[in-house]
Amino acid sequence: MTFCRRLTLGDPLRFQTVLIGTLLVACTSAAATRESRQGDQNVLAAAEIERSNAGTLHEAIQLLRPHFLFSRGRSSLRTPNSQRPTVVVNSVPQASFESLRAIYARDVEYVRLLSAAEATTRFGTGYITGVIEVVLK
C-alpha cells in the first residue's frame, strides 16, 4: 500500500509513465491474441485432423476448414473456371485439386491456406487463387 501511495502522490510523472506503459502492454497483448486467433483459421494441424476422424485430407478440410476449398482471388482469362486454390504438397504443386482426396489424413503434419500474395512470395507467380500448402509427416 505504501508503494501505491508513494507512486501516486510522490511523482506524477512516474505515475503517468507507469500508466501509459501498462496501457501499451494491454493493447499489444490484446492485438497479438486477436492475430493468433485469426492466423489459426488458416492452419490445420495434425492433432486437429486426427480428432476429426476423417479418412482423407479432403474430408478433414471439409469438416474443419471449409473456407480452404474456395478461392478469394480473381479468376484468370486463361483459366476462367479455376476458382479453387492450387494444392502444393511438400513444396510440389499438384496437377489437380482432387489430389486432396488421395492423401490420407493421418499422413498430414499440417495444412496451411496461403493468400495469392503469400503464395506468390513463397512459390512465385501463377497462384492468383491462393495455395493450400500440405506438409506430410
VMD Tcl script that draws the C-alpha trace (Angstrom):
set ca {
  {0.00 0.00 0.00}
  {2.87 2.38 0.66}
  {4.15 1.68 -2.87}
  {0.84 2.78 -4.40}
  {0.62 5.85 -2.21}
  {4.22 6.79 -2.95}
  {3.71 6.20 -6.67}
  {0.51 8.21 -6.99}
  {1.28 11.03 -4.59}
  {5.05 11.29 -4.82}
  {5.82 11.69 -8.52}
  {3.03 12.47 -11.03}
  {5.37 11.96 -14.00}
  {6.30 8.49 -12.76}
  {2.62 7.60 -12.30}
  {1.83 8.72 -15.86}
  {4.75 6.71 -17.22}
  {3.60 3.56 -15.43}
  {0.01 4.10 -16.54}
  {0.97 4.62 -20.19}
  {3.27 1.59 -20.11}
  {0.52 -0.58 -18.65}
  {-1.95 0.55 -21.29}
  {0.53 -0.12 -24.10}
  {1.22 -3.64 -22.84}
  {-2.51 -4.36 -22.53}
  {-3.23 -3.13 -26.06}
  {-0.29 -5.04 -27.55}
  {-1.22 -8.34 -25.90}
  {-4.86 -7.97 -26.98}
  {-3.80 -7.38 -30.60}
  {-1.42 -10.36 -30.50}
  {-4.18 -12.62 -29.16}
  {-6.56 -11.46 -31.87}
  {-3.92 -12.05 -34.59}
  {-3.10 -15.54 -33.33}
  {-6.78 -16.50 -33.39}
  {-7.12 -15.22 -36.96}
  {-3.92 -16.98 -38.02}
  {-5.17 -20.28 -36.61}
  {-8.07 -20.20 -39.08}
  {-5.57 -20.62 -41.91}
  {-3.67 -23.53 -40.36}
  {-4.89 -27.05 -39.75}
  {-2.56 -29.11 -37.55}
  {-2.18 -32.90 -37.35}
  {-3.77 -33.15 -33.88}
  {-6.94 -31.42 -35.04}
  {-7.06 -33.54 -38.19}
  {-6.72 -36.74 -36.14}
  {-9.55 -35.69 -33.81}
  {-11.85 -35.26 -36.82}
  {-11.60 -39.00 -37.66}
  {-11.58 -38.09 -41.36}
  {-10.21 -40.64 -43.80}
  {-8.80 -38.27 -46.40}
  {-7.40 -34.79 -46.21}
  {-10.28 -33.50 -48.34}
  {-12.78 -34.82 -45.78}
  {-10.84 -33.22 -42.92}
  {-10.76 -29.86 -44.68}
  {-14.48 -30.06 -45.46}
  {-15.23 -30.72 -41.79}
  {-12.77 -28.35 -40.13}
  {-11.86 -25.54 -42.57}
  {-14.37 -25.48 -45.45}
  {-13.21 -21.98 -46.43}
  {-9.96 -23.59 -47.68}
  {-11.90 -25.08 -50.58}
  {-12.86 -21.74 -52.14}
  {-10.75 -19.03 -53.70}
  {-10.60 -15.46 -52.60}
  {-8.71 -14.38 -55.70}
  {-9.95 -13.34 -59.10}
  {-10.14 -15.78 -61.97}
  {-7.70 -15.68 -64.85}
  {-8.55 -15.14 -68.52}
  {-6.57 -18.29 -69.32}
  {-8.40 -20.41 -66.75}
  {-11.73 -18.70 -66.01}
  {-13.17 -21.74 -64.19}
  {-10.24 -22.18 -61.84}
  {-11.83 -20.89 -58.64}
  {-10.02 -23.21 -56.25}
  {-6.64 -22.67 -54.66}
  {-3.70 -24.64 -56.05}
  {-2.66 -27.62 -53.95}
  {1.05 -27.80 -53.08}
  {2.26 -30.94 -51.29}
  {5.74 -30.79 -49.72}
  {6.58 -27.78 -51.96}
  {5.47 -29.57 -55.16}
  {2.43 -28.11 -57.00}
  {-0.14 -30.79 -57.79}
  {-1.81 -31.22 -61.17}
  {-5.27 -31.40 -59.66}
  {-7.24 -30.12 -56.72}
  {-8.57 -33.67 -56.44}
  {-5.17 -34.75 -55.09}
  {-6.54 -33.82 -51.63}
  {-8.80 -36.89 -51.91}
  {-5.77 -39.16 -52.40}
  {-3.93 -38.04 -49.24}
  {-4.66 -39.96 -46.06}
  {-5.50 -37.59 -43.21}
  {-3.22 -39.49 -40.82}
  {-0.20 -38.72 -43.05}
  {-0.53 -34.93 -42.74}
  {1.63 -32.84 -40.42}
  {-0.22 -29.60 -41.20}
  {-2.17 -27.75 -43.89}
  {-1.95 -24.01 -44.40}
  {-4.06 -21.74 -46.61}
  {-1.98 -19.05 -48.29}
  {-3.48 -16.00 -49.96}
  {-2.46 -15.13 -53.53}
  {0.10 -12.62 -52.23}
  {1.57 -15.08 -49.72}
  {1.69 -17.83 -52.36}
  {3.44 -15.53 -54.84}
  {6.03 -14.59 -52.23}
  {6.62 -18.22 -51.29}
  {6.27 -20.09 -54.61}
  {6.44 -17.45 -57.36}
  {3.81 -16.14 -59.75}
  {0.79 -18.01 -61.06}
  {-1.18 -18.57 -57.85}
  {-3.93 -15.98 -58.23}
  {-6.43 -18.13 -56.33}
  {-4.04 -18.86 -53.45}
  {-2.47 -22.12 -52.28}
  {-3.40 -24.96 -49.97}
  {0.02 -25.96 -48.67}
  {0.18 -29.53 -47.39}
  {3.14 -30.83 -45.40}
  {3.24 -34.59 -44.91}
  {4.83 -36.40 -41.97}
}
mol new
graphics top color blue
foreach p $ca { graphics top sphere $p radius 0.5 }
foreach p [lrange $ca 0 end-1] q [lrange $ca 1 end] { graphics top cylinder $p $q radius 0.2 }
display resetview
